[in-house]
Amino acid sequence: MEYIRRFIINVKKQRLSGSTVIEMSYIMPVFLGLFVLIIHTVFYFHDKAVLNGAAGETAILGAQAERREGAEYDLEVFFRERTDGKLIYMTNVDVSVSRSENEITVSASAEKAFMEIKVSQKARCAEPEKNIRRTR
């Protein structure tokens, strides 16, 4: 009987004190909040990279289409094809394509709650044929 009583006393001494549980209850939400913050940041930069790449591709396609005769592309549809299903966090995506004499500008923005991404890409409409003919 004495042996069992000593065993129970030793087990009680090895248990964690109540202050450790209280301290962990303060620390765990901080770690979980930090983890969620990191995940949201990664999603934000992923969506920013996707929008930036799609805007660049759209601007380049528009600049190349200016050189080709009879080539008509709907650049906004092309941009949407590049971004549909690839954005993780941002939902509301707006795009505008503007053409000047020698430049195509694609501006896109996406938002979710208080976060917003705005990107703009430009591509010059190169006409090397004119320069070559001018030098001959």
Number of C-alpha atoms within 10 A of each C-alpha: 5 6 7 9 9 11 10 10 10 11 9 11 9 8 8 9 10 8 9 9 11 10 10 11 11 10 11 11 11 12 11 11 11 12 12 12 12 12 11 14 12 14 16 19 13 17 20 21 14 16 28 21 17 22 30 21 20 28 28 21 16 28 22 17 16 22 14 9 7 8 10 10 13 10 21 17 12 16 23 17 12 18 17 10 8 13 19 13 19 20 13 11 18 13 19 14 20 13 16 9 8 12 17 22 22 26 19 21 18 20 15 13 8 5 10 14 17 15 18 17 19 21 20 17 20 14 13 10 9 9 10 9 8 8 6 5
